[in-house]
């Protein structure tokens, strides 16, 4: 299985109401330093919505990189509808980070 396939498989398991960070996904896929590579996988995700790329966020909870709809605004709206908690414009990782 390729790194990209592992990333898509992992992201597909993030439950509704939870998020994971790019680095977290990289670590789970076998490369702790591959956060940017995970971002490229999400940017070219051919499996949305089955692979919910909107549930992947920056290490500090920032919403980065989303090409659907109106970009970050759409990403935030989708996450809020799923019950993800925010502090201002960042995900409250203490409440909403996925712990597989």
C-alpha positions as CSV (number, residue, x, y, z in Angstrom):
1,X,0.0,0.0,0.0
2,X,1.4,3.4,-0.9
3,X,1.7,6.3,1.5
4,X,-1.2,8.1,-0.2
5,X,-3.4,5.0,0.1
6,X,-2.6,4.7,3.8
7,X,-3.4,8.4,4.3
8,X,-6.8,8.1,2.6
9,X,-7.6,5.0,4.6
10,X,-6.8,6.7,7.9
11,X,-8.7,9.9,7.1
12,X,-11.7,7.8,6.1
13,X,-11.9,6.6,9.7
14,X,-11.9,10.0,11.5
15,X,-15.3,10.1,13.1
16,X,-17.9,12.9,12.7
17,X,-17.3,15.6,15.3
18,X,-13.5,14.9,15.5
19,X,-10.5,16.2,13.7
20,X,-6.9,15.1,13.2
21,X,-3.8,17.1,12.4
22,X,-1.8,16.8,9.2
23,X,1.2,15.6,11.3
24,X,-0.9,13.1,13.2
25,X,-2.1,11.6,9.9
26,X,1.5,11.5,8.7
27,X,2.6,9.7,11.8
28,X,-0.2,7.2,11.6
29,X,0.7,6.6,7.9
30,X,4.3,5.8,8.8
31,X,6.1,9.2,8.5
32,X,5.9,11.7,11.4
33,X,7.5,14.4,9.2
34,X,5.1,14.0,6.3
35,X,2.5,16.7,7.3
36,X,3.0,18.6,4.0
37,X,2.6,15.3,2.0
38,X,-0.6,14.7,3.8
39,X,-1.8,18.1,2.8
40,X,-1.0,17.3,-0.8
41,X,-3.0,14.1,-0.5
42,X,-6.0,16.1,0.9
43,X,-5.7,18.7,-1.9
44,X,-6.0,16.0,-4.5
45,X,-8.5,13.8,-2.6
46,X,-10.6,12.0,-5.2
47,X,-12.7,10.2,-2.6
48,X,-14.6,13.0,-0.9
49,X,-16.9,12.8,1.0
50,X,-16.0,9.2,1.9
51,X,-12.5,10.5,2.8
52,X,-13.5,13.6,4.8
53,X,-10.5,15.9,4.2
54,X,-12.3,18.8,5.9
55,X,-11.5,16.9,9.2
56,X,-7.8,17.5,8.8
57,X,-6.4,20.6,10.4
58,X,-3.2,22.3,11.3
59,X,-1.1,21.3,14.4
60,X,-2.4,24.3,16.3
61,X,-6.0,23.8,15.3
62,X,-5.9,26.3,12.5
63,X,-8.1,25.6,9.5
64,X,-5.8,25.5,6.5
65,X,-6.1,24.3,3.0
66,X,-9.6,23.6,1.8
67,X,-10.7,23.9,-1.8
68,X,-14.4,23.0,-1.5
69,X,-17.1,25.6,-1.6
70,X,-15.9,28.9,-0.2
71,X,-12.7,27.4,1.2
72,X,-11.9,27.8,4.9
73,X,-15.4,29.3,5.5
74,X,-17.0,26.1,4.2
75,X,-14.6,23.9,6.1
76,X,-15.4,25.7,9.4
77,X,-19.1,25.5,8.7
78,X,-19.0,21.8,8.0
79,X,-17.0,21.1,11.1
80,X,-19.4,23.2,13.3
81,X,-22.3,21.3,11.9
82,X,-20.6,18.1,13.0
83,X,-20.1,19.4,16.5
84,X,-16.4,20.3,16.4
85,X,-15.6,22.8,19.1
86,X,-13.8,26.1,18.3
87,X,-12.0,28.8,20.2
88,X,-12.2,31.8,18.0
89,X,-11.0,30.5,14.6
90,X,-9.2,27.5,15.7
91,X,-10.4,24.0,16.6
92,X,-10.3,23.3,20.3
93,X,-8.0,20.3,20.0
94,X,-8.4,19.5,23.7
95,X,-12.1,18.7,23.0
96,X,-12.3,17.7,19.3
97,X,-9.0,16.0,18.4
98,X,-9.4,12.4,17.3
99,X,-7.4,9.8,19.3
100,X,-7.4,6.5,17.4
